[in-house]
């Protein structure tokens, strides 16, 4: 159970500053020291926005990644990385992200890079809020790889990636990380047609070495590339199987779905903390403090305060920074208002 009732957090990603977007298109113009400084400055900017909003839990905004999971393929050996998008014109969608060929045994001799991200965050963040790291799970990572003779199915690719993710989680725990989100959105996207019990087994074997050593969460959503979903936007197919995930916190996307199936958080809250997506990252409507307070009270009709956490629906990387900042400020303000009304403690 969490320390602070009605906790406020984020999923992981945060928008890049405009200057970082521009610099990423001209990396050859910079030296190695310039790039290091740029990475640090981007994390400082993301941390500043989250601290200013008053969040209980912050991340590095995944400022040193191309995407919440795409950068990880650069850490893997045994791949031939695709250099061009398979479709470049027309409306943006998931089919514009290609797949990488597997050419040898998949391994990650230097890890997946998340420990270095966490160490940077620990160095740059002020004391106070909890620092959270996010790591994509093996099933989600397998989705951008092409099966071959050595790994004939996506399940085989997942099994090859599982120990690499597990090792990264162990290394994060050893580095002093106290909260990790293991991102497996592909599991929630395909729960309607795949074996959910198999998903649970994969997830639990991945996190097994760190269960009980730190706060574990997972993020369930329906896809957010260019604000596009990729799966049927219903959480019912995930349950009751996903209640067997060995996590302390289970995040569900609600705001973009007008809080459909909100009654299902009651079952989640009986087993673990439930993080409700209370801000729509796909919309440029800026939720007001009053909106957030009303949504918080709606959730309290289905789960107790000590089990509730509030966050945006998904990572904020696909949302303009000006909107992301305003959404987080109002999210915290609305939740804080309800905390005060109920006489609940603030802060973690």
ABEGO torsion letter per residue (X at the ends): XBABBGBBBBAGBBBBBAAAAAAAAAAAABBAAAAAAAAAAAAAAAAAAAAAAGBABBBAGGAABABAAAAAAAABBGBBBBABBABABEBBBAAABBBBBBABBBBBAAEAGAAAAAAAAAAABBBGBBBBBBBBBAAAAAAABBBBAABABAAAAAAAAAAAAAAAAAAAAAAGBABBBBBBAAAAAAAAABBAAAAAAAAAAAAAAABGABBBBBBBBAEABGGBBABBBBAAAAOAAAAABBBABBBBBAAAAGGBGAAAAAAAAAABBBBBBABBAABABBBBAAAAAAAAAAAAAABBAAABBBBBABBAAABBAAAAAAAAAAAAAAAAAAAAAAGBBBEX
